[in-house]
Amino acid sequence: MSPLGLPPDWSAAREELRELTARAGWDADLVADAEVALLELFVNAWRHGGSAAPLVVIALLDHVLRVSVSDGNPIVPIQRDGSDLLAVSGRGLRLVRSLTDRFGAESRKSGKSVWFELDAAA
């Protein structure tokens, strides 16, 4: 289901995430975790969702960072158990779960949105 060609550029989304968290004084390790989780969702939207340009929404409210990535594929992803140690893919949502405080997926009128939330360190 992967589109042909290179993955889309995610640098604008990454820069927005960095700027928002820098202004809020977030710890560099938390920002790095958020970047990895964002990249995972972004690449999944391109590779599995078939989106040439995934829609990214980044919000910071009350010390909670919420990032959502949307694509046009209505199939909501399911986290695999990770028991196949030789698999070359299928660990992305597990990674997102380990790096963030909450994550999920929601059906939309046209496709889906996969999101995560990360709480600022106290």
N, CA, C and O of each residue as an XYZ file, in Angstrom:
488
protein
N       0.800     -1.191      0.000
C       0.000      0.000      0.000
C       0.847      1.262      0.000
O       0.311      2.366     -0.085
N       2.125      1.118      0.091
C       3.023      2.263      0.163
C       3.056      3.010     -1.158
O       3.196      2.394     -2.214
N       2.927      4.359     -1.113
C       3.069      5.132     -2.348
C       4.499      5.011     -2.866
O       5.433      4.735     -2.112
N       4.643      5.222     -4.151
C       5.978      5.165     -4.730
C       6.733      6.443     -4.390
O       6.130      7.491     -4.160
N       8.036      6.347     -4.361
C       8.849      7.522     -4.142
C       9.290      7.669     -2.704
O       9.118      6.776     -1.874
N       9.862      8.819     -2.442
C      10.388      9.117     -1.114
C       9.269      9.567     -0.177
O       8.247     10.086     -0.628
N       9.463      9.369      1.128
C       8.462      9.866      2.070
C       8.420     11.395      2.030
O       9.418     12.033      1.695
N       7.278     11.980      2.367
C       7.181     13.430      2.368
C       8.063     14.054      3.447
O       8.459     13.392      4.407
N       8.356     15.324      3.272
C       9.193     16.070      4.205
C       8.395     16.377      5.475
O       7.309     16.954      5.413
N       8.937     15.993      6.601
C       8.252     16.220      7.869
C       8.917     17.328      8.683
O       8.569     17.544      9.844
N       9.872     18.025      8.076
C      10.647     19.015      8.824
C       9.801     20.165      9.361
O      10.094     20.668     10.446
N       8.770     20.598      8.651
C       7.920     21.689      9.151
C       7.195     21.261     10.421
O       7.099     22.039     11.370
N       6.690     20.044     10.450
C       6.007     19.536     11.647
C       6.987     19.400     12.802
O       6.662     19.745     13.938
N       8.174     18.902     12.522
C       9.195     18.751     13.563
C       9.597     20.115     14.130
O       9.740     20.264     15.343
N       9.778     21.103     13.261
C      10.151     22.443     13.714
C       9.043     23.073     14.559
O       9.324     23.725     15.565
N       7.795     22.881     14.155
C       6.673     23.408     14.947
C       6.666     22.778     16.340
O       6.480     23.473     17.339
N       6.868     21.471     16.402
C       6.917     20.781     17.690
C       8.058     21.331     18.545
O       7.871     21.590     19.734
N       9.233     21.510     17.950
C      10.393     22.024     18.685
C      10.150     23.440     19.205
O      10.462     23.743     20.357
N       9.597     24.301     18.363
C       9.346     25.685     18.766
C       8.329     25.770     19.896
O       8.529     26.507     20.862
N       7.246     25.023     19.778
C       6.220     25.042     20.813
C       6.758     24.566     22.153
O       6.512     25.191     23.184
N       7.483     23.472     22.136
C       8.000     22.924     23.389
C       9.144     23.765     23.948
O       9.304     23.847     25.166
N       9.943     24.391     23.085
C      11.027     25.259     23.552
C      10.453     26.477     24.267
O      10.937     26.859     25.332
N       9.413     27.090     23.681
C       8.781     28.246     24.321
C       8.199     27.886     25.675
O       8.145     28.725     26.574
N       7.761     26.638     25.827
C       7.171     26.188     27.090
C       8.231     25.677     28.066
O       7.905     25.332     29.202
N       9.496     25.625     27.639
C      10.579     25.205     28.522
C      10.644     23.710     28.767
O      11.068     23.270     29.835
N      10.228     22.932     27.786
C      10.243     21.481     27.956
C      11.666     20.937     27.956
O      12.557     21.488     27.308
N      11.860     19.858     28.686
C      13.117     19.134     28.772
C      13.466     18.529     27.406
O      12.593     18.026     26.699
N      14.744     18.586     27.049
C      15.201     18.085     25.749
C      14.884     16.607     25.543
O      14.586     16.195     24.422
N      14.943     15.800     26.605
C      14.629     14.372     26.464
C      13.162     14.147     26.112
O      12.848     13.272     25.306
N      12.264     14.925     26.707
C      10.837     14.806     26.375
C      10.581     15.242     24.935
O       9.784     14.632     24.223
N      11.261     16.299     24.521
C      11.106     16.770     23.149
C      11.605     15.708     22.176
O      10.971     15.474     21.147
N      12.714     15.070     22.478
C      13.244     14.003     21.622
C      12.252     12.839     21.532
O      12.044     12.287     20.451
N      11.644     12.467     22.650
C      10.622     11.406     22.628
C       9.451     11.804     21.731
O       8.954     10.993     20.950
N       9.015     13.061     21.851
C       7.898     13.547     21.036
C       8.264     13.535     19.552
O       7.428     13.204     18.712
N       9.496     13.891     19.226
C       9.944     13.877     17.829
C       9.919     12.467     17.250
O       9.456     12.264     16.127
N      10.408     11.506     18.001
C      10.418     10.119     17.518
C       8.982      9.623     17.314
O       8.685      8.977     16.309
N       8.099      9.923     18.264
C       6.706      9.495     18.144
C       6.040     10.172     16.945
O       5.298      9.527     16.204
N       6.297     11.459     16.751
C       5.751     12.173     15.595
C       6.241     11.554     14.302
O       5.447     11.313     13.392
N       7.534     11.293     14.204
C       8.083     10.690     12.991
C       7.431      9.338     12.709
O       7.103      9.033     11.562
N       7.245      8.539     13.738
C       6.633      7.217     13.557
C       5.214      7.346     12.994
O       4.857      6.653     12.040
N       4.410      8.229     13.584
C       3.039      8.402     13.094
C       3.025      8.988     11.682
O       2.199      8.600     10.855
N       3.935      9.916     11.407
C       4.010     10.550     10.098
C       4.357      9.530      9.013
O       3.706      9.477      7.969
N       5.376      8.730      9.265
C       5.786      7.720      8.283
C       4.696      6.659      8.114
O       4.447      6.199      6.999
N       4.045      6.269      9.215
C       2.941      5.304      9.109
C       1.804      5.846      8.240
O       1.221      5.102      7.450
N       1.483      7.142      8.380
C       0.418      7.741      7.575
C       0.788      7.721      6.097
O      -0.071      7.539      5.233
N       2.060      7.908      5.819
C       2.515      7.854      4.435
C       2.555      6.415      3.923
O       2.018      6.108      2.859
N       3.197      5.544      4.693
C       3.425      4.170      4.240
C       2.149      3.325      4.238
O       1.833      2.675      3.242
N       1.426      3.337      5.344
C       0.261      2.459      5.475
C      -1.052      3.162      5.175
O      -2.024      2.531      4.761
N      -1.076      4.475      5.387
C      -2.296      5.236      5.125
C      -2.390      5.731      3.704
O      -3.449      6.187      3.272
N      -1.287      5.647      2.964
C      -1.300      6.041      1.566
C      -1.393      7.549      1.360
O      -1.799      8.001      0.290
N      -1.025      8.324      2.364
C      -1.131      9.777      2.265
C       0.179     10.377      1.780
O       1.224     10.187      2.402
N       0.121     11.103      0.665
C       1.315     11.758      0.140
C       1.740     12.922      1.031
O       2.910     13.304      1.046
N       0.787     13.481      1.772
C       1.084     14.607      2.666
C       0.193     14.492      3.906
O      -0.868     15.114      3.964
N       0.615     13.702      4.894
C      -0.197     13.545      6.105
C      -0.463     14.896      6.779
O       0.404     15.769      6.793
N      -1.650     15.056      7.330
C      -2.027     16.264      8.048
C      -1.578     16.128      9.498
O      -1.943     15.170     10.179
N      -0.787     17.085      9.967
C      -0.265     17.059     11.336
C      -0.832     18.249     12.094
O      -0.787     19.383     11.618
N      -1.368     17.975     13.289
C      -1.846     19.029     14.178
C      -1.110     18.870     15.502
O      -1.112     17.797     16.106
N      -0.479     19.961     15.943
C       0.292     19.951     17.181
C      -0.272     21.025     18.093
O      -0.395     22.184     17.697
N      -0.617     20.635     19.326
C      -1.175     21.589     20.285
C      -0.547     21.359     21.649
O      -0.247     20.228     22.032
N      -0.356     22.444     22.366
C       0.167     22.385     23.728
C      -0.802     23.157     24.605
O      -0.959     24.368     24.455
N      -1.451     22.447     25.523
C      -2.465     23.055     26.381
C      -2.357     22.478     27.780
O      -2.366     21.261     27.966
N      -2.255     23.359     28.757
C      -2.171     22.927     30.158
C      -1.086     21.878     30.385
O      -1.330     20.869     31.047
N       0.100     22.105     29.844
C       1.262     21.235     30.032
C       1.099     19.851     29.398
O       1.792     18.905     29.773
N       0.182     19.741     28.439
C      -0.004     18.490     27.697
C       0.213     18.774     26.214
O      -0.465     19.616     25.624
N       1.165     18.064     25.626
C       1.405     18.140     24.191
C       0.541     17.083     23.520
O       0.587     15.909     23.888
N      -0.246     17.498     22.537
C      -1.064     16.550     21.773
C      -0.688     16.689     20.305
O      -0.728     17.781     19.738
N      -0.323     15.571     19.703
C       0.055     15.529     18.296
C      -0.864     14.523     17.613
O      -1.009     13.390     18.071
N      -1.480     14.946     16.518
C      -2.292     14.010     15.746
C      -1.852     14.061     14.286
O      -1.507     15.116     13.753
N      -1.875     12.896     13.663
C      -1.492     12.764     12.263
C      -2.638     12.044     11.563
O      -3.044     10.953     11.963
N      -3.150     12.675     10.513
C      -4.322     12.141      9.809
C      -3.970     11.746      8.383
O      -3.098     12.337      7.745
N      -4.675     10.726      7.905
C      -4.540     10.296      6.520
C      -5.912      9.870      6.014
O      -6.877      9.843      6.778
N      -6.001      9.540      4.745
C      -7.276      9.215      4.125
C      -7.704      7.768      4.215
O      -8.777      7.416      3.724
N      -6.892      6.914      4.832
C      -7.231      5.493      4.943
C      -8.102      5.277      6.184
O      -7.700      5.652      7.285
N      -9.282      4.680      6.026
C     -10.181      4.511      7.168
C      -9.791      3.392      8.137
O     -10.389      3.279      9.207
N      -8.807      2.567      7.788
C      -8.438      1.440      8.643
C      -7.621      1.943      9.832
O      -6.527      2.486      9.674
N      -8.181      1.748     11.025
C      -7.515      2.184     12.253
C      -6.433      1.168     12.610
O      -6.704     -0.033     12.620
N      -5.211      1.624     12.903
C      -4.124      0.682     13.197
C      -4.333     -0.056     14.510
O      -4.986      0.436     15.431
N      -3.764     -1.235     14.565
C      -3.831     -2.068     15.769
C      -2.406     -2.330     16.218
O      -1.548     -2.701     15.416
N      -2.162     -2.137     17.497
C      -0.824     -2.404     18.027
C      -0.582     -3.901     18.043
O      -1.380     -4.660     18.593
N       0.523     -4.327     17.438
C       0.890     -5.745     17.446
C       1.555     -6.086     18.768
O       2.031     -5.200     19.479
N       1.588     -7.366     19.094
C       2.141     -7.773     20.391
C       3.667     -7.788     20.421
O       4.257     -7.837     21.500
N       4.312     -7.747     19.263
C       5.770     -7.697     19.228
C       6.438     -9.038     19.446
O       7.649     -9.082     19.659
N       5.697    -10.129     19.400
C       6.274    -11.435     19.674
C       7.139    -11.956     18.524
O       7.994    -12.816     18.738
N       6.926    -11.442     17.300
C       7.736    -11.872     16.166
C       9.006    -11.029     16.129
O       9.016     -9.938     15.558
N      10.066    -11.531     16.732
C      11.306    -10.777     16.847
C      12.028    -10.591     15.527
O      12.914     -9.742     15.426
N      11.669    -11.367     14.509
C      12.320    -11.256     13.211
C      11.555    -10.352     12.242
O      12.014    -10.125     11.123
N      10.411     -9.840     12.651
C       9.616     -8.977     11.775
C      10.378     -7.682     11.490
O      11.031     -7.131     12.377
N      10.291     -7.200     10.249
C      10.981     -5.968      9.877
C      10.117     -4.728     10.113
O      10.600     -3.602      9.997
N       8.858     -4.933     10.439
C       7.980     -3.807     10.756
C       6.966     -4.275     11.801
O       6.940     -5.443     12.187
N       6.142     -3.344     12.243
C       5.095     -3.717     13.184
C       5.365     -3.330     14.623
O       4.610     -3.704     15.521
N       6.434     -2.585     14.852
C       6.753     -2.178     16.224
C       6.478     -0.698     16.493
O       6.707     -0.220     17.604
N       5.999      0.015     15.506
C       5.836      1.456     15.606
C       4.900      1.922     16.705
O       5.259      2.799     17.490
N       3.708      1.351     16.774
C       2.767      1.774     17.810
C       3.255      1.381     19.197
O       2.986      2.076     20.178
N       3.954      0.294     19.272
C       4.558     -0.110     20.550
C       5.591      0.932     20.990
O       5.679      1.272     22.170
N       6.355      1.422     20.047
C       7.332      2.466     20.316
C       6.630      3.750     20.768
O       7.028      4.364     21.758
N       5.596      4.148     20.047
C       4.840      5.351     20.413
C       4.279      5.200     21.823
O       4.343      6.131     22.625
N       3.742      4.054     22.114
C       3.187      3.811     23.449
C       4.254      3.939     24.535
O       3.987      4.483     25.607
N       5.454      3.444     24.262
C       6.512      3.483     25.276
C       7.069      4.890     25.483
O       7.600      5.186     26.554
N       6.960      5.753     24.490
C       7.524      7.097     24.575
C       6.546      8.159     25.075
O       6.960      9.247     25.478
N       5.260      7.849     25.049
C       4.243      8.861     25.347
C       3.381      8.441     26.525
O       3.464      7.308     26.999
N       2.557      9.363     26.987
C       1.674      9.056     28.116
C       0.353      8.438     27.665
O      -0.219      7.608     28.371
N      -0.123      8.836     26.510
C      -1.373      8.295     25.965
C      -1.283      8.309     24.441
O      -0.615      9.164     23.859
N      -1.957      7.358     23.802
C      -2.085      7.413     22.349
C      -3.342      6.667     21.946
O      -3.875      5.861     22.708
N      -3.802      6.945     20.747
C      -4.993      6.280     20.257
C      -5.222      6.618     18.794
O      -4.403      7.273     18.150
N      -6.352      6.155     18.288
C      -6.726      6.410     16.899
C      -8.223      6.626     16.841
O      -8.986      6.015     17.590
N      -8.629      7.501     15.946
C     -10.048      7.816     15.801
C     -10.417      7.812     14.325
O      -9.677      8.324     13.485
N     -11.554      7.236     14.027
C     -12.069      7.309     12.666
C     -12.538      8.732     12.407
O     -13.022      9.417     13.308
N     -12.389      9.154     11.184
C     -12.857     10.473     10.767
C     -13.797     10.294      9.597
O     -13.915      9.199      9.048
N     -14.451     11.342      9.223
C     -15.374     11.280      8.093
C     -14.663     10.744      6.848
O     -15.232      9.986      6.063
N     -13.421     11.153      6.694
C     -12.650     10.710      5.542
C     -11.280     10.258      6.040
O     -10.330     11.041      6.026
N     -11.168      9.026      6.473
C      -9.898      8.482      6.928
C      -9.835      8.316      8.432
O     -10.817      7.943      9.073
N      -8.656      8.601      8.988
C      -8.452      8.420     10.429
C      -7.420      9.409     10.932
O      -6.702     10.042     10.158
N      -7.368      9.523     12.243
C      -6.365     10.340     12.905
C      -5.753      9.491     14.008
O      -6.473      8.903     14.814
N      -4.441      9.426     14.047
C      -3.712      8.714     15.098
C      -2.999      9.792     15.913
O      -2.374     10.692     15.352
N      -3.097      9.696     17.229
C      -2.607     10.772     18.082
C      -1.836     10.227     19.283
O      -1.933      9.053     19.639
N      -1.065     11.135     19.890
C      -0.449     10.831     21.177
C      -0.445     12.085     22.025
O      -0.538     13.204     21.519
N      -0.335     11.875     23.327
C      -0.207     12.969     24.281
C       1.004     12.700     25.165
O       1.311     11.562     25.521
N       1.672     13.785     25.501
C       2.851     13.711     26.361
C       2.713     14.808     27.389
O       2.496     15.968     27.039
N       2.836     14.450     28.661
C       2.722     15.405     29.739
C       4.075     16.013     30.060
O       5.095     15.323     30.052
N       4.080     17.324     30.346
C       5.309     17.989     30.748
C       5.779     17.406     32.060
O       4.968     17.036     32.910
N       7.094     17.324     32.228
C       7.639     16.821     33.490
C       7.314     17.810     34.589
O       7.335     19.022     34.376
N       7.018     17.292     35.755
C       6.658     18.160     36.886
C       7.867     18.857     37.449
O       7.749     19.625     38.404
